[in-house]
Structure formats: structure tokens, C-alpha cells
Amino acid sequence: MNQINQICGGLATVHRIEELKSIIRMLPIWAAGILLVASHSHLGSFTIQQARSMDRHLSPSFKIPPASMSIFSTLTVLIGLPLYERLFVPLARRFTGNPVGVTCLQRMGIGFGINILATIVSGFIEIRRKTAAAQHNLLDQPTAVIPITVFWLLPQYCLHGLAEVFMSVGHLEFLYNQSPESMRSTAAALYWIAIAMGNYISTPMVSLVHKYTGKNRNWLPDRNLNRGRLENYYWLVTGIQVINLIYYVICAWNYTYKPINEQTETENSDDDLESADQNGKLSNFLNADDKGNKEVELVKN
């Protein structure tokens, strides 16, 4: 504490130091969200490649653009959020006794679990897609349309969207509620930093897979996805997420919630002390001013 005071020029109060410590305590749980974002990255790359090779017709004259498939994930979030409040929270409240149904850490944990399920489903869908390609002798024709509907990709998009309903909202809620009031903007920034870092981490993950699988049979070939092993990449991501979930459970199990009421009272008391100090300085100034006026009057007399 003395060292922190010296670094801050002797101006650090006990309350400010506790604020900094509360932010540091949140970092292990915050870090767990980075790998979850990284696991979503394939929705904007490999899944689009899969969609391009599948039957995308809604009608004889209209085909769904491959990149537009992500709208199903967004729709799941838009539908899932009100259903969470209207259905899940009242149901969970009966079992937990918690007014909000589940805690934000429990909500994040459910999101982690759903996201793992989504990646597993992605692997099985890729196996189904390649099986259809093999049945129609299309494995060596990367530009050919495989006679399998693109809506086979719908479950993984919806599951990823459902994971967002639990994980992303719970993550942001955790950072906002557990951070000091004066540092809540910083806590919100941490949420977006986790998203940015997750997207960056996905790049070296793919590069490493290319490096170590390219000598034999590349899991992620550039030209012909039919001859790749994309499902193995999904199994790898699933394994990483399972390890990440174990890490998260350990961190969440040992985390102690910061009482919001106690936090508010402490901040109010600190504000009262600052206000009292300012009032004291103002009172001293006014007294000194009155004393000066009296001295001026005596000189005039």
C-alpha cells in the first residue's frame, strides 16, 4: 500500500486502492471470454466456405448469399433475449431463489457450455457435408454445388447465437456490476478488448494448424475444402474450449462477489468526506475573509 501511495504521489486513498484491487480480481474471469470469441471466428470464414458449396436455393430464382447466413445467429440473439427474461428467469427463480434467476457467473458458464455444443455440432455437420459430396463424386470439384441444403448449417448458427445470449450479456453484466462505480467505463472497455483479442487470437490458431498439418493432409486447404479435415479443426477448438471451461469454473468457484450496496455506501462515504473537506476549506476561507474585513474597518476608524 505504501508503494502504491508513492507511485500515486501520496494521493492514493484506501478506497481508491480497493477499486484497483477489484478490477484486478475480475481479470481471470474476463480472460476466459477471449477464447470463446476466438471459437466464433469460423462463422465468418470456414462456415461461409461450407455454405458456398451447398444448395442455397429458397426458390428456383433466389439463392441465399453465403455471408447472409450469419443473420440467423443475430435473429437467435434478438429472440433469445426477451425469452430469457420472460421464461428462463422465472423458471430458474423457482429453483435458485435468486430474483434474477441465476448469477452472472452462472449465466456465463451456461454460455460456455452451449458454445462447446455448437462447435461439436459444427464438426458433425461438416462430416455430413463431405459424405454427401463423396456420394455424388464431388470431392474433387470444389466449385460444384453439393446437393445438400444450406440449412444444415442453421443449428450451429442458432447455438452460437444462444451462447451469446448467456455469455456476452452475462460477461458485460459481471464487469459492470462488480467494478467500482467510478471505473465502470473501464470495465465496459474490457469487454470490447476481450472481443478484439479473441478475433486476433483466431488468426495464429489457423496459422498453426496450417503449419503443422500442411505436410501430410492439410486440415484447412485453401482451394478444396472437400479434401480437407475441417471437422478435425472443430474437434481441436472443442478441446481448447473444454480446457477453457475448466479454467473458468475454477476462477468462478473462487471468486467472491462484491456487495453492490456496500460498494455504494463506501463510495458515498468517500464523497461525503471529500465534500466535508471542501466545505471546511470554504469555511476557513470565509472566516479569513471576515477577519480581513474587520481589520480594514479598524484601520479606517
N, C-alpha and C positions, 0 to 999 in steps of 0.2 A: 504494500500500500504506500509506503514511503517512497519507493521507486516511482510509482505512478504519479505521486504528488510532485516529485522532482521533474519528471518528464512534462507534466502539465504546468510547470512553473509554480507549483504550490497551490493551485486553484482547484484541484480535484476534491470534491466532497465525497462522503461515504455513499450518498445516493447516486452520484454520477458513476462511481466505481461499480456499484451494484448493477447499474444499467448496462455497462460494458460487459460485465460477467454474464448477464442474462443473454446477451447476444451471442457470446462465445459458447454458452451451453446449448444453444439451438443449432450450432453449425453441424454437428454429426448427423442430426436428423435431416437438416437441409441438404447435406451432401448426398443422401440416399436418393433424392429425387433426380439427380443428374443422370444416373444410368437408366432410369425409367424413360426420360426424354430421349436418350440415345436409342433405346429399343423401338421408339416410334418412327425413327428416321426412315425405315424401309417403306413406310406408307407413301413417301414422296419419291421413291426411286424404284426398287425392285417390284413393288406391287403394281406400279404403273406399267412396267415391262410385262408383267403377267397379264394385265388387263388388255394390252395391245395384241396379245396373241390369242385372245379368247373372243367368243361371239358376243358382240356388244349391241346387237340389234334390239331396239324396243319395238320397232315396226319395220316393214320392208324398206322404208325410205329414211329411217332415222337410227343413228348409232350413238351410243353414249361416248363422249370423249374420255379417254383413259384417265386424264388428270381430274376429271369431274367426279370420279368415284369417291374422293375424299369428302364429298358433301354428305355422304351417309354417316360418316363419323361426326360431322358437325350437327346433323339433324338428331343423332342419338344424344348428344350433349344437350341440345335445346329441349328435347322431350324429356330427358332423364332428370334434369334439374328440378322442374316442378313436381314430377312424380316422386322424387326423393323427399321433397318437403311434405307432400300430401299423403304418401303411402308408407315410405320406408321409415321416416321419423316416428310417426305414431305407433307403428308396429314394433320398432326397436325399443321405444319408450316403455312398452309393457314388460319387456324382459330386463332392461337395464335400469329402469327408474331414472334415467338421465333425461332432463327436459328436452335436450337436443337429439335424443336417440342414442348416438354414440359420440365418443370424444373425437377430436380432430385427428389424434394419432391412430385411433381405431379406424377411422374413415380412410386415412392414408393407407393403412395396412390392407384394407379390403381392395383398394385401388391397385396396390401392388399384386395381389393375388389374381385379380381379373386380368391384369396386363400379362401375367405369365400365361394364363389360359389363352389369351388372344394370340400370343406368339406360338403356342403349341398348335392351335387351330390353323395358323398360317402355314406351318410345316406340313400338316396333313392335306391342306388344300393344294399346295404345290405338288405333292405326290399324286394327288388326283388329277391335276392338270397334265403332268407328264405321262401318266398312264393313258389318258385319252389321246395324247399326241402319239404315243407308241402304237396304240390300237389302230390308228389311221395312217401309220407310216409317215409321220410329220416331224420326227425328231431332228432330221437334218434340213428342215425347211423353216428357218427362224422367222421368215416374214409371212408364213402361211397362217390362216385363221384356224385354230383348233375348234372342232365342233363341241364346245362346252361353254355354257353360258357364263358371262362375266359375273353374274350374281352369286356364283360360288365364292367370290371374294367378300360378299356382304357380311358374313359372320365376323370376320376379323376386323373389319371397319367398325361395326357396331360394338364389338367388345372393347376395342381401343377407345371408342367414344365413351362407353360406360365406365371404363377405368379412369377417364378424365373427370367424370362427374364426381367420383370419390377422391381420387388422388390430388388433382390440381386444386380443387376447391378446398379440400382438407389441408393441403400444404400451405396455401395462402392464408387460410383461417388460422392455422397454427402460428405462422410467422407474425401475423397481425396481432393476435390476442396475447401471445407470450412475450412480445417485445415491449419495452418501455414506451409510454405514450410519446415521448419526445423523439423516439427513434423509429417510429412506425413507418415513416417513408423509407428509411434504410432497409427495414425488414421487407417491404414490398419490392424494393430493388433486388434483394437477394433472390426472390422468386424468379425474376426475369433473368438474373445472372445464371441460375441453375438451368433454365431453358437454353440459354445461349451456349453454356458449357456442354450440355448434353448433345446439342446439334454438332458441336465441334468434335466431340469425342467419337461420334459415329464415323467420322472420316478416317481416323487412324485404325479403327476397328476393321473397316472394309479393306484398307490398305494392307493390314497384317494378314488378313485372310487371303488376299491376292498373292502376297509374298510367299506364304507357307503352303499354299495349295496349288500354286500355278505350275509346279514342276511335274506333277502327276496328272490329276484331273481337277482343273480349276473349279472351285465351288461357284464362283461368280464370273463366268466368261463374259467378255464384252460383246460378242457377236451373236452367240446362240445360247440363250438361256435354257433351251431344252436339253442341251448336253451338259449343263452344269449340275451342281448339287446345292441348290438354294435351300432345300429343306435342312441340310446339314448346318448351314449358317443360322437358320431359325433355331435348331437344337442348341447351337453354341450360345446364341443370345438368351435362350431359355435358361441354360445353366448359369450364365452370368447373373440373370435376374433372380434366380433362386438363392445364390450366394448373397446378392444384394438384399433380398428379403430377410435372410437370416441376420445379416448385419443390422438392418433396420429394426427388427424385433428386439435385438439386444439393446440397441440405443433407446428405443421407446420404453422398454421394460425398466430401464434405469433412469429414465427422465422424470424429474419432479416438476409438476405443473406449478407455475407461478400464479398465486391467487390474484385475480383481477381486482377485487375490492381492496386488498391490501396494497396493491400497486397504486391504485388511485389515491388512497389515503396518504401514502408516503409521498406521492408527488404533490398532493395538495398541501401537506405539511411543509414540504420544501419550498413551495411557492409562498406559503404564509410567512416563513422565515425570511425569504427574500423581500416580501412586501413589508414586513416589520422593520427590516434593516433599512429599506428605502424611506419608510415613514420616520424612523429615528433620525436619519440624516437630514430629512426635510425639517423635522422639529428643531434640531440643533441649528440649522441654517436660519430658521425664523427667529429663534431666541437670540442668535448672534446679531441678526438684523435689528431686532427691537433694542438690544443693548446699544448698538451703534447709533440709533436714532435718539436715544436718551442722552448719550454723550454729546451729540450735536446740539441738542436743546440746551444742555448745561453750558456749553461754550458760548452759545448765543446770549444766554442770560448774563 
